[in-house]
Amino acid sequence: MTARPIAEQCARAILAIFLAHYGLRPGEVLPRNSFLTLWPQRGYRPREFNAGLQFALDSGWLELPPGGKSYRLTKSGFTDG
């Protein structure tokens, strides 16, 4: 059985999508649906996205703008990513 990634690893994978794939900067926003194709292509499951997202939000790496359908990269997320 393959070990599944922990929440922090998933959060860092989310940051990698913001930074390496899309090249975003602090304050820029990415819609949730931007992850629908990339996340499983990287070998992750939906529940791992949710765990990683919560870790990233709790760590201050991402913010949830009004509407709840996108995520904003913070300066901390940019630096730690």
Helices and strands as residue ranges (DSSP letters): H 7-16, I 17-21, E 29-31, G 32-34, H 35-41, H 46-58, E 62-63, E 70-73, H 75-80
